[in-house]
Amino acid sequence: MHGVLARQLRKLAIGDGPPDAEQWRRFLERVDCAYAAADQDRYTLERALELSSAEMRKRFAELREAQGKLVQASRKAGMADVATSVLHNVGNVLNSVNVSANIVGGLLKASARTGLGKSLALLSAQAAPGKFIDEDPRGKKLIPYLTAVDRSLGEERDAMLRETESLARNIEHIKCIVGQQLAGARGDTRGAKIVERVTLEELFDDAADVLQSTLATGQHVKLVREPGAVAIATDRHKVFQIVMNLLANARDAVAARPGAGCVTLRALRLPDQRVAIEVEDDGIGIPEDTLARIFSHGFTTKNDGHGFGLHSSACAAGELGGSLAARSGGFARGATFTLLLPSAANQESAG
């Protein structure tokens, strides 16, 4: 006899002998109850599985919807980062563009050409121009005056050429900033790379012009340049972008302390085939706990800052095959930012 059946029979007080009708009836009732309980347990389990499957499908749909929203939010955040970077870096240059445009406009308004026209009108009104120049007191002044006008027009031309060249460089830089950011947003970092021979003295001159154009009225910042004879093969626009961000931070650090301040911009050729660009200021300084976070995305100590300038500069330095670091003696002891770059373009790391 099967062990399970034997145990059930013993529970019904059925011994080894044949069971009577009452014992069989109780046994069958117990079997029916066991089947009914098993059916109920099976139904409960199937219902639980059905509910679990429905809940899982619901949760899965919610997760897919949340994932879609997260992807959309990430795309928007990426677009916001691109826009922030473009606005931040372009903003550093637009002031210089505006200054150059105002200078050209001022030169045109005050041009000596007006006096030249009046002189020609006076000369044309004379019946005998030669006699007028030789004998009339006004005529005797005309040639020296025209000589002075010619010299003045030459100076105006040279000044407008300088400002026009500055405008062209800065507009080209703005174009490259936008192009690089858009290429980066598409993941096409190689397409955004423009390698050329860069003379740091010329780059520092352009950066100094832009810095001067961003100074507020009454703000006194002395800029000392120590470029040396250093030239490197790199992406000029990215280096210019980094230097401008560092100069802007140095300007703000100096402005945060009383009195006039000094910013030093220098270039050093290192023995390991690298170049160091240093921006040193005697401004408010950087606390030790801040130094560890200063290049983090979104970190800023300025009330109107967004924490993007130094972060994007550090990223750009890495794309150029270099690095960006900062050091400071603490509060009111200034700070020095050092950009290290390979003297020749590193195609792999820059890509």
Buried (B, 14 or more C-beta within 10 A) or exposed (E): EEEEEEEBBEEBEBEEEEBEEEBEEBBEEEEEEEEEEEEEEEEEEEEEEEEEEEEEEEEEEEEEEEEEEEEEEEEEEEEEBBEBBBBBBBEBBBBBBEBBBEBBEEBEEEBBEEBBEEBEEBBEEBEEBEEBBEEBEEBEEBEEBBEEBEEBBEEBEEBBEBBBEBBEBBBEBBEBBBBBBBBBBEEEEEEBBEBEEBBBBEBBBBBBBBBBBBBEEEEEBEBEBEBEEBBBBBBBBBBBBBBBBBBBBBBBBBBBBEEEBBBBBBBBBEEEEBBBBBBBBBBBBBEEEBBEEBBEEEBBBEEEBBBBBBBBBBBBBEBBBBEBBBEBEEEEEBBBBBBBBBBBBBEEEBE
